[in-house]
Amino acid sequence: MTHAAITGWGKCLPPAVLTNADLATFLDTDDAWIVSRTGMKERRISHVPMGELVHVAAARALACAGVRAEALDLVVVGSTIGDELAPNVASGVQHRLGAKNAAAMDLNTACTSFLYGLSTATALIRTGVVKTALVAGGEVPSPFVDWQDRNTAVLFGDGAGAVVLEATGREEGLLSERLGCYGDARGILDIRGVGARYANLGLPYGFTVWNFDGQEIFKRAVVGMSAASEEALAKRGMAIADVDLMIPHQANGRIIDAVGRRLGIDPAKVFVNVHRYGNMSAATVPVALTEALEEGRIRPGAHLLLSSFGAGLSWCAHLVRWGERTAPLASTEVDLPPCGKSALELVNELRARRARYHEAARAFIEAARPLLDAGAR
Ligand SMILES: CC(C)(COP(=O)(O)OP(=O)(O)OC[C@H]1O[C@@H](n2cnc3c(N)ncnc32)[C@H](O)[C@@H]1OP(=O)(O)O)[C@@H](O)C(=O)NCCC(=O)NCCS
């Protein structure tokens, strides 16, 4: 049987760091609240579009695997809000990499997008459709964050991570997974203002209002990730004690703790970096996986339990057997262009732009009032 080994890994974090103190300069919040409720201390703000972060992470993953871009058969970019819809983000990454033999597709299941992409690419390798694939998770939520809303603005950060998958006869890579969705709860995490539905209403693209029930998301996330983890383990007749490292979606330190307690895993076996980056949505798991390797937390042959949840409400867990190699074969010079601004300067620019959108949305609704009123009669 063919398996899909993870042979390369890479991350790209934009350099500008937004601290909790920075957020407190324009929001009614403070470091103590954010740290105690989320575990987050800082997050990154990107000066480039998401596709550029994904490209750098992907180039690093390819170098790590010792795989040439031309050898790729498939590029999958998982994210919630891509830079553009047509053409998709993956085609831009394919082009920048020079992966001219690869198919390129975007995949959106919100924060679970990277792991759903891992399932998709693994299945295509197992069935012989492709041999070598790149799967990335990237997210740049900063332009879509409602920077006036302290309930959501403190939670998110920008970043990207990627892995290379190669067909192998060895039993490694994805061993089992469980994918699911609480579609009945899709309204509890609903970013209003991005998508054709909103364009139909005439709203300027990106003028977002976050419909967000934090406590309900929290509860569903804990139940969904724990149940999926147990099912993924059970499919292989394994128990939580067999897991060497759990790498969960980094949305909130308290959610990670609650999932760990429910599963009964030793906290020393749980990888956490939410304090550094906040919730980078689809990027959290590949970035955490890369950092776990960089920190020597993954041994040859280790069993990893990856899990996530996101808008939809999608949820999943993936059981992975690591291969022999835990160090990159090579590195690359590919990097982001320099960023001449602080994260707070970047965010203040986004806030100013958003204020203009707000005016534009109001102006549109005023101008359309006769039409809307006539329609209402
Ligand atoms: C959002 C979240 C951190 C809130 O934590 P919580 O423990 O549920 O917070 P509580 O509901 O107990 O507290 C909310 C109170 O804090 C206030 N608050 C919210 N954000 C705040 C902030 N940044 N600073 C200070 N106070 C804040 C609220 O206004 C509310 O005040 P009130 O009680 O006077 O109305 C938490 O619910 C969460 O992480 N949920 C999951 C969300 C998520 O990860 N979504 C992404 C999915 S991929």
The ligand as a MOL file (V3000), in Angstrom:
LIG
                    3D

  0  0  0     0  0            999 V3000
M  V30 BEGIN CTAB
M  V30 COUNTS 48 50 0 0 0
M  V30 BEGIN ATOM
M  V30 1 C -13.4700 34.7140 23.2040 0
M  V30 2 C -13.0180 34.0980 24.5080 0
M  V30 3 C -11.5200 34.3120 24.7030 0
M  V30 4 C -13.7380 34.8020 25.6470 0
M  V30 5 O -13.3820 34.1650 26.8550 0
M  V30 6 P -14.5310 33.8470 27.8870 0
M  V30 7 O -13.9190 33.1920 29.0580 0
M  V30 8 O -15.6030 33.1090 27.1610 0
M  V30 9 O -14.9690 35.3050 28.2720 0
M  V30 10 P -16.2120 35.6370 29.1460 0
M  V30 11 O -17.4260 35.3970 28.3250 0
M  V30 12 O -16.0840 34.9770 30.4560 0
M  V30 13 O -16.0000 37.1750 29.3650 0
M  V30 14 C -16.5170 38.0470 28.4720 0
M  V30 15 C -16.4070 39.3860 29.1320 0
M  V30 16 O -15.0910 39.8720 28.8660 0
M  V30 17 C -15.2090 41.0410 28.0950 0
M  V30 18 N -14.1610 41.0310 27.1000 0
M  V30 19 C -14.1830 40.4360 25.9050 0
M  V30 20 N -13.0290 40.6610 25.2610 0
M  V30 21 C -12.2660 41.4030 26.0830 0
M  V30 22 C -10.9760 41.9410 25.9690 0
M  V30 23 N -10.2400 41.7690 24.8920 0
M  V30 24 N -10.4900 42.6490 27.0070 0
M  V30 25 C -11.2300 42.8230 28.1040 0
M  V30 26 N -12.4620 42.3540 28.2600 0
M  V30 27 C -12.9770 41.6480 27.2620 0
M  V30 28 C -16.5680 40.9670 27.4370 0
M  V30 29 O -17.0350 42.2660 27.0940 0
M  V30 30 C -17.3810 40.3560 28.5200 0
M  V30 31 O -17.6770 41.3430 29.4790 0
M  V30 32 P -19.1080 41.3850 30.2260 0
M  V30 33 O -19.1640 40.0970 30.9950 0
M  V30 34 O -19.0310 42.5990 31.0780 0
M  V30 35 O -20.1120 41.4380 29.1300 0
M  V30 36 C -13.3320 32.5810 24.5390 0
M  V30 37 O -14.7150 32.3900 24.6430 0
M  V30 38 C -12.8170 31.8670 23.3180 0
M  V30 39 O -11.6340 31.7710 23.0920 0
M  V30 40 N -13.7030 31.2840 22.5480 0
M  V30 41 C -13.3140 30.5900 21.3280 0
M  V30 42 C -13.1890 31.5810 20.2440 0
M  V30 43 C -12.3110 31.1460 19.1390 0
M  V30 44 O -11.2780 30.6290 19.3360 0
M  V30 45 N -12.7260 31.3980 17.9220 0
M  V30 46 C -11.9660 31.0940 16.7850 0
M  V30 47 C -12.3150 29.7590 16.3130 0
M  V30 48 S -11.1310 29.1160 15.2180 0
M  V30 END ATOM
M  V30 BEGIN BOND
M  V30 1 1 1 2
M  V30 2 1 2 3
M  V30 3 1 2 4
M  V30 4 1 2 36
M  V30 5 1 4 5
M  V30 6 1 5 6
M  V30 7 2 6 7
M  V30 8 1 6 8
M  V30 9 1 6 9
M  V30 10 1 9 10
M  V30 11 2 10 11
M  V30 12 1 10 12
M  V30 13 1 10 13
M  V30 14 1 13 14
M  V30 15 1 14 15
M  V30 16 1 15 16
M  V30 17 1 15 30
M  V30 18 1 16 17
M  V30 19 1 17 18
M  V30 20 1 17 28
M  V30 21 1 18 19
M  V30 22 1 18 27
M  V30 23 2 19 20
M  V30 24 1 20 21
M  V30 25 1 21 22
M  V30 26 2 21 27
M  V30 27 1 22 23
M  V30 28 2 22 24
M  V30 29 1 24 25
M  V30 30 2 25 26
M  V30 31 1 26 27
M  V30 32 1 28 29
M  V30 33 1 28 30
M  V30 34 1 30 31
M  V30 35 1 31 32
M  V30 36 2 32 33
M  V30 37 1 32 34
M  V30 38 1 32 35
M  V30 39 1 36 37
M  V30 40 1 36 38
M  V30 41 2 38 39
M  V30 42 1 38 40
M  V30 43 1 40 41
M  V30 44 1 41 42
M  V30 45 1 42 43
M  V30 46 2 43 44
M  V30 47 1 43 45
M  V30 48 1 45 46
M  V30 49 1 46 47
M  V30 50 1 47 48
M  V30 END BOND
M  V30 END CTAB
M  END
